[in-house]
Amino acid sequence: MTDTTKKVRARAPSSAYRWSCKVTTRWMDNDVYGHVNNVTYYSYFDTAANLFLIREGGLDIHTSDVIGLVVESRCNYHEAVTYPEELVAMLRVDKLGARAVTWGIGIFRAGGELCAAEGHFVHVFVDRKTRTAVPIPERIRTALETITA
């Protein structure tokens, strides 16, 4: 391997994550190459992170004064998934700041031990009306602390 060749990242095991939810691929997720299109994984990430915030952190996506906006995302793809397939999105908090959280997210085949894709997602918490950064609400922070790596 030369200096200009990137090393392949090791695939994260399910034990590296702290919370999970089911995700089902949809007919429209497949692309002309016969697998779930790369952009769809970001939808899975967003679904998992927001479901956690709603279920565990009490976020009301319609009326909360504070909301989370995505300011950064990344994904590494390790193996293709297709429709129809049941997946599991797994989360952990990699970094918890005063106003932002960095999620570690893995997408696994149901029952799989190694992730098919993994990435990170950064949410900055902002005032819904002004879109200025604000401290993470206490109930959400408490929930996030329970899955901090």
Secondary structure, DSSP 8 states (H G I E B T S, - for coil): --TTS-------BGGG-SEEEEEE--GGGB-TTSSB-HHHHHHHHHHHHHHHHHHTT---TTT-SEEEEEEEEEEEE-S---SS-EEEEEEEEEEE-SSEEEEEEEEEETT-SB-SEEEEEEEEEEETTT--B----HHHHHHHHTTB-
